[in-house]
Amino acid sequence: MPFDTPSAAGRSSSRERQEANDAELNRQRFAPKRHPLTPERWRLLVRGHVQGVGYRAACKRRATELGLAGWVRNCADGSVEIQAEGVQQHLAELRVWCEAGPTAARVDSVLTSMLAPTGADWFEIRPSQTNPSQTNANK
């Protein structure tokens, strides 16, 4: 069989990829359009060596510079949890900052999820979490 002839499996996967691309284009086309200035709320869970290095204070400073509202706290499992609210571009900039953190930090991962906006208008450092079951709470 010549090398330039796609196999039946290759044709099938190519067709499946095209169908998936078409489905994504339709989803984007018919999805409700969100204005770029519509507030969003993101939850960021930062893992690594991120406690005891000034991460919360630096995060609050950066979030305030970006005009974001929300909070940051240390979690009992050694991670740092952030909930921030504002426009998508500023949230994305905060996420990029979180991936590096302050100079003394070592960030291994940043998990991001979306939450419903609350209308908060300030950013604060919350007390450290003492109970590991609070990690998923909006407290």
Contacts in CASP RR format, 6 or more apart in sequence:
PFRMAT RR
TARGET T0000
AUTHOR 0000-0000-0000
METHOD contacts of the structure
MODEL  1
MPFDTPSAAGRSSSRERQEANDAELNRQRFAPKRHPLTPERWRLLVRGHV
QGVGYRAACKRRATELGLAGWVRNCADGSVEIQAEGVQQHLAELRVWCEA
GPTAARVDSVLTSMLAPTGADWFEIRPSQTNPSQTNANK
1 7 0 8 1.000
6 14 0 8 1.000
36 87 0 8 1.000
36 88 0 8 1.000
36 89 0 8 1.000
37 87 0 8 1.000
38 87 0 8 1.000
38 88 0 8 1.000
39 85 0 8 1.000
39 86 0 8 1.000
39 87 0 8 1.000
39 117 0 8 1.000
39 119 0 8 1.000
40 85 0 8 1.000
40 86 0 8 1.000
40 87 0 8 1.000
40 88 0 8 1.000
40 91 0 8 1.000
40 114 0 8 1.000
40 117 0 8 1.000
41 83 0 8 1.000
41 84 0 8 1.000
41 85 0 8 1.000
41 86 0 8 1.000
41 114 0 8 1.000
41 115 0 8 1.000
41 116 0 8 1.000
41 117 0 8 1.000
41 118 0 8 1.000
42 82 0 8 1.000
42 83 0 8 1.000
42 84 0 8 1.000
42 85 0 8 1.000
42 91 0 8 1.000
42 94 0 8 1.000
42 95 0 8 1.000
42 112 0 8 1.000
42 113 0 8 1.000
42 114 0 8 1.000
42 115 0 8 1.000
43 81 0 8 1.000
43 82 0 8 1.000
43 83 0 8 1.000
43 112 0 8 1.000
43 113 0 8 1.000
43 114 0 8 1.000
43 115 0 8 1.000
44 81 0 8 1.000
44 82 0 8 1.000
44 83 0 8 1.000
44 84 0 8 1.000
44 94 0 8 1.000
44 95 0 8 1.000
44 98 0 8 1.000
44 110 0 8 1.000
44 111 0 8 1.000
44 112 0 8 1.000
45 75 0 8 1.000
45 79 0 8 1.000
45 80 0 8 1.000
45 81 0 8 1.000
45 82 0 8 1.000
45 110 0 8 1.000
45 111 0 8 1.000
45 112 0 8 1.000
45 135 0 8 1.000
46 55 0 8 1.000
46 79 0 8 1.000
46 80 0 8 1.000
46 81 0 8 1.000
46 82 0 8 1.000
46 98 0 8 1.000
46 101 0 8 1.000
46 107 0 8 1.000
46 109 0 8 1.000
46 110 0 8 1.000
47 78 0 8 1.000
47 79 0 8 1.000
47 107 0 8 1.000
47 108 0 8 1.000
47 109 0 8 1.000
47 110 0 8 1.000
47 111 0 8 1.000
48 78 0 8 1.000
48 79 0 8 1.000
48 105 0 8 1.000
48 106 0 8 1.000
48 107 0 8 1.000
48 108 0 8 1.000
48 109 0 8 1.000
49 105 0 8 1.000
49 106 0 8 1.000
50 78 0 8 1.000
50 79 0 8 1.000
50 80 0 8 1.000
50 101 0 8 1.000
50 105 0 8 1.000
50 106 0 8 1.000
50 107 0 8 1.000
51 74 0 8 1.000
51 78 0 8 1.000
51 80 0 8 1.000
52 104 0 8 1.000
53 102 0 8 1.000
53 104 0 8 1.000
53 105 0 8 1.000
54 102 0 8 1.000
54 104 0 8 1.000
54 105 0 8 1.000
55 72 0 8 1.000
55 80 0 8 1.000
55 101 0 8 1.000
55 102 0 8 1.000
55 105 0 8 1.000
56 72 0 8 1.000
56 73 0 8 1.000
56 74 0 8 1.000
56 80 0 8 1.000
56 125 0 8 1.000
57 125 0 8 1.000
58 101 0 8 1.000
58 102 0 8 1.000
59 72 0 8 1.000
59 80 0 8 1.000
59 82 0 8 1.000
59 94 0 8 1.000
59 97 0 8 1.000
59 98 0 8 1.000
59 101 0 8 1.000
60 72 0 8 1.000
60 123 0 8 1.000
60 124 0 8 1.000
60 125 0 8 1.000
62 94 0 8 1.000
62 97 0 8 1.000
63 70 0 8 1.000
63 72 0 8 1.000
63 82 0 8 1.000
63 84 0 8 1.000
63 94 0 8 1.000
63 123 0 8 1.000
64 123 0 8 1.000
66 90 0 8 1.000
66 93 0 8 1.000
66 94 0 8 1.000
67 86 0 8 1.000
67 90 0 8 1.000
67 123 0 8 1.000
68 84 0 8 1.000
68 85 0 8 1.000
68 86 0 8 1.000
68 90 0 8 1.000
68 91 0 8 1.000
68 94 0 8 1.000
68 123 0 8 1.000
69 84 0 8 1.000
69 85 0 8 1.000
69 86 0 8 1.000
69 119 0 8 1.000
69 120 0 8 1.000
69 121 0 8 1.000
69 122 0 8 1.000
69 123 0 8 1.000
70 82 0 8 1.000
70 83 0 8 1.000
70 84 0 8 1.000
70 85 0 8 1.000
70 120 0 8 1.000
70 122 0 8 1.000
70 123 0 8 1.000
70 124 0 8 1.000
71 82 0 8 1.000
71 83 0 8 1.000
71 123 0 8 1.000
71 124 0 8 1.000
71 125 0 8 1.000
71 126 0 8 1.000
72 80 0 8 1.000
72 81 0 8 1.000
72 82 0 8 1.000
72 123 0 8 1.000
72 124 0 8 1.000
72 125 0 8 1.000
72 126 0 8 1.000
73 80 0 8 1.000
73 81 0 8 1.000
73 125 0 8 1.000
73 126 0 8 1.000
73 127 0 8 1.000
73 128 0 8 1.000
73 129 0 8 1.000
74 80 0 8 1.000
74 128 0 8 1.000
74 129 0 8 1.000
75 81 0 8 1.000
75 128 0 8 1.000
75 129 0 8 1.000
75 132 0 8 1.000
75 134 0 8 1.000
75 135 0 8 1.000
76 128 0 8 1.000
76 129 0 8 1.000
76 130 0 8 1.000
76 131 0 8 1.000
76 132 0 8 1.000
76 134 0 8 1.000
76 135 0 8 1.000
77 132 0 8 1.000
77 135 0 8 1.000
79 135 0 8 1.000
81 129 0 8 1.000
81 135 0 8 1.000
82 94 0 8 1.000
82 98 0 8 1.000
83 115 0 8 1.000
83 138 0 8 1.000
84 91 0 8 1.000
84 94 0 8 1.000
84 123 0 8 1.000
85 91 0 8 1.000
85 117 0 8 1.000
85 118 0 8 1.000
85 119 0 8 1.000
85 120 0 8 1.000
86 117 0 8 1.000
95 110 0 8 1.000
95 112 0 8 1.000
98 107 0 8 1.000
98 110 0 8 1.000
99 107 0 8 1.000
99 110 0 8 1.000
100 107 0 8 1.000
101 107 0 8 1.000
115 138 0 8 1.000
129 135 0 8 1.000
END
